[in-house]
C-alpha cells in the first residue's frame, strides 16, 4: 500500500494513545432536559481531548462522522498545539501556520493524523466518515485515510460547486470543494435514500417487491464492462447485452436487483 510520509509522522503515529482520557463533565446549567452523556452533546474543549473522552462511551458505536477541518489555505490563522513529546514538533507550538510556512502541509498532516485515528475508533462497523476539503489538502487527506481506513473502504470523493464565479483567479478559477467519504467496513455500510418527489407514474410494483415501486430500463451501455448472462429466474432463459454493449452492473449487483 502507498504510504504518505510527512515530517513528524513517526512522533504522531500513535500520539492518540498517549492523549490522556479526561472525563466529560456535564454542565446542568447549560443543558436542556436531563443531563446525560448518552444523548445529544455539545463539547467545549480541545477536539483531540474531546474525541479521546468520547471513546469510553462511544467507541465502535457512531453511525456517521462529519468533520470540517482547516483547509490549510495559509490564510486561516490556525495554530499547531498538540503536545507531542518531540523537540522538532515542540518548535511548532503556538505558531500560526501561514502561506509562507514551508512545513504547513507537514503540520496539517501531523494535526489531522491522531484525530483521524480516534474518529476511526469511534465509528461503528456500519458507520461512515465524511470530510470537507479543497484542493490544498484533499490529495494528502486521501492518502492518510487510505492508511487508516484501508483503501478498500474508500467510498467516493464528491465534488460540489461552491460558487458560480471564480473571480478569474489562476489558470482555471476554483469554484468547487470536495467531500471525501469512507466507510468503516464498506461491505457493511448502507445509506438512507432521499425521498423522490418527482413524477413516479412510470413506477409500479406488480410483484409486491418489498423494496418498493420499480420500472424496467436498459441495464447495458456501449462502453467496456461486465459481460455475462442474466438468467430469468422464472424460465431459466439467458439474456446477454446487445452486440457491442455491456452490462453496467456486476453479477452481484444484478442478483440484488432481480
C-alpha positions in Angstrom: 0.0 0.0 0.0 1.2 3.5 -0.8 2.2 5.4 2.3 2.2 9.2 2.9 5.4 10.4 4.5 5.4 13.7 6.3 7.7 15.4 8.8 6.8 14.3 12.4 4.8 11.3 11.3 6.9 9.0 13.5 6.1 11.1 16.5 2.4 11.5 16.0 1.7 8.0 14.6 0.5 6.7 17.9 0.1 10.0 19.7 -3.7 9.4 20.1 -2.7 6.6 22.5 -0.7 9.0 24.7 -3.5 11.6 24.9 -4.9 11.3 28.5 -8.6 10.3 28.8 -10.3 13.1 30.5 -13.8 12.8 31.9 -16.7 14.6 30.3 -18.2 16.9 32.9 -21.9 17.8 32.3 -22.9 21.4 32.9 -26.6 21.2 34.1 -27.0 25.0 34.0 -26.3 24.9 30.2 -28.2 21.7 29.5 -31.7 21.2 28.0 -33.6 18.4 29.7 -32.0 15.6 31.6 -28.2 15.8 31.9 -26.8 12.6 30.3 -23.8 11.5 28.3 -25.8 9.2 26.0 -27.8 11.9 24.3 -27.0 15.0 22.2 -23.8 16.6 23.3 -22.0 19.9 22.7 -18.4 19.5 23.9 -16.3 22.6 24.7 -12.6 21.9 24.6 -9.7 20.8 22.5 -11.1 18.5 19.9 -8.3 15.9 20.3 -9.1 15.6 24.1 -12.8 15.6 23.3 -12.5 12.7 20.9 -10.4 10.7 23.4 -13.0 11.4 26.1 -15.8 10.1 23.9 -14.0 6.7 23.4 -15.2 5.0 26.7 -18.8 5.9 25.9 -19.0 5.7 22.1 -16.1 3.5 20.7 -17.5 1.4 17.8 -21.0 3.0 18.2 -21.0 6.1 16.0 -23.0 5.8 12.8 -21.8 8.9 11.0 -18.9 11.3 11.4 -18.8 14.6 9.5 -15.8 17.0 10.0 -14.9 20.3 8.5 -11.2 20.7 9.4 -8.9 23.7 8.4 -8.4 23.7 4.7 -4.8 24.8 5.2 -5.1 27.7 2.7 -2.4 29.6 4.5 -4.9 32.3 5.4 -6.9 30.7 8.2 -4.7 31.5 11.2 -4.8 28.0 12.6 -2.1 27.0 15.1 -0.5 23.6 15.8 -0.9 22.9 19.5 -0.7 19.2 20.1 1.7 18.5 23.0 3.8 15.8 21.3 7.0 14.8 23.1 9.4 15.6 20.3 11.8 18.6 20.0 11.0 19.2 16.4 7.3 19.4 17.0 7.6 21.4 20.2 9.1 24.1 17.9 5.8 24.3 16.0 3.7 25.0 19.1 1.8 28.3 19.3 2.9 29.5 15.8 0.4 30.4 13.2 0.6 28.2 10.1 0.7 30.7 7.2 1.1 30.5 3.5 4.9 31.0 3.6 5.4 28.3 6.1 7.4 25.6 4.3 6.2 22.9 6.7 2.5 23.9 6.6 1.5 20.6 4.8 3.5 18.5 7.3 1.9 20.4 10.2 -1.5 19.9 8.9 -1.0 16.1 8.4 0.6 15.9 11.9 -2.5 17.6 13.3 -5.0 15.5 11.4 -3.4 12.1 11.9 -4.2 11.4 15.6 -7.7 12.8 15.2 -8.5 10.6 12.2 -7.2 7.6 14.2 -9.6 8.4 17.0 -12.5 9.0 14.7 -11.9 5.6 13.1 -12.1 4.0 16.5 -15.4 5.8 17.3 -17.1 4.5 14.1 -19.4 1.5 14.2 -18.8 -1.3 11.7 -21.7 0.1 9.7 -20.6 3.7 10.1 -19.4 6.2 7.5 -16.9 9.1 7.6 -17.4 12.4 5.7 -14.8 15.3 5.5 -14.9 18.6 3.5 -11.7 20.0 2.0 -10.5 21.9 -1.0 -7.5 21.4 -3.4 -4.9 22.4 -0.8 -5.0 19.1 1.2 -7.6 16.7 -0.5 -4.9 14.5 -2.0 -2.9 14.2 1.2 -6.1 13.5 3.1 -7.0 10.7 0.7 -3.6 9.0 1.3 -3.9 9.3 5.1 -7.4 7.9 5.1 -6.3 5.1 2.8 -3.8 4.1 5.5 -6.1 4.5 8.4 -9.4 3.1 7.0 -7.9 0.9 4.2 -8.0 1.6 0.5 -10.8 -0.9 0.2 -13.1 1.2 2.4 -12.9 4.3 0.2 -16.4 5.2 -1.0 -16.2 8.4 -3.1 -14.8 11.9 -3.4 -17.8 14.1 -4.0 -17.1 17.4 -5.9 -19.6 20.1 -5.2 -19.9 23.6 -6.8 -19.5 26.2 -4.0 -19.8 29.3 -6.2 -20.5 30.3 -9.8 -17.7 32.8 -10.2 -14.0 32.0 -9.5 -13.0 35.7 -9.7 -10.6 34.8 -12.5 -8.0 33.5 -10.1 -5.4 31.2 -11.6 -5.5 29.4 -14.9 -8.7 27.7 -14.0 -10.7 29.6 -11.4 -11.6 27.4 -8.4 -15.3 27.1 -7.9 -15.6 23.7 -6.2 -14.7 21.9 -3.0 -14.8 18.2 -2.0 -16.4 15.8 0.4 -14.3 12.7 1.0 -16.4 9.6 2.0 -15.0 6.5 3.7 -16.7 3.5 5.4 -15.5 1.7 8.5 -16.4 -1.5 6.6 -17.6 -0.8 3.0 -19.5 -4.1 2.7 -21.5 -3.3 5.9 -22.4 0.4 5.3 -25.7 1.5 3.7 -27.1 5.0 3.1 -30.7 6.2 3.5 -32.1 7.2 0.2 -33.6 10.7 -0.3 -37.3 10.6 -1.0 -38.2 11.5 -4.6 -41.0 14.0 -5.1 -41.0 13.9 -8.9 -43.2 12.0 -11.3 -43.5 8.4 -10.2 -46.3 7.4 -12.6 -43.9 5.2 -14.5 -43.1 3.2 -11.4 -45.3 0.3 -10.2 -45.0 -2.8 -8.0 -46.9 -5.6 -9.7 -44.9 -8.3 -7.8 -45.1 -6.6 -4.4 -41.3 -6.1 -4.2 -40.6 -5.2 -0.6 -38.1 -2.6 -1.8 -41.0 -0.6 -3.4 -42.1 0.5 -6.8 -39.8 -0.1 -9.8 -39.6 0.3 -13.5 -37.8 -1.5 -16.3 -34.8 0.1 -18.0 -31.8 -0.8 -20.2 -29.1 -2.1 -18.0 -26.4 -2.0 -20.7 -24.0 0.6 -22.1 -21.8 0.9 -25.1 -18.5 1.1 -23.1 -16.4 -1.9 -21.9 -17.9 -3.6 -18.9 -19.1 -6.8 -17.4 -20.4 -9.4 -19.9 -22.4 -12.4 -18.6 -25.8 -13.9 -19.0 -28.7 -12.7 -16.9 -30.9 -15.7 -16.1 -34.7 -15.2 -15.9 -35.5 -16.8 -12.5 -38.9 -18.0 -13.8 -38.0 -19.5 -17.2 -34.2 -20.1 -17.0 -33.8 -18.1 -20.2 -30.4 -16.4 -20.6 -30.2 -12.8 -21.7 -27.0 -11.1 -22.9 -26.4 -7.4 -23.8 -26.9 -6.5 -27.5 -23.8 -6.7 -29.7 -21.2 -4.1 -28.8 -22.8 -3.4 -25.4 -22.0 -4.5 -21.9 -23.8 -4.6 -18.5 -23.5 -1.5 -16.3 -23.6 -3.7 -13.1 -21.5 -6.7 -12.0 -23.2 -10.1 -11.4 -23.5 -9.5 -7.6 -25.4 -6.2 -8.1 -27.6 -7.8 -10.8 -28.7 -10.6 -8.5 -29.7 -7.9 -5.9 -31.8 -6.1 -8.4 -33.6 -9.1 -9.9 
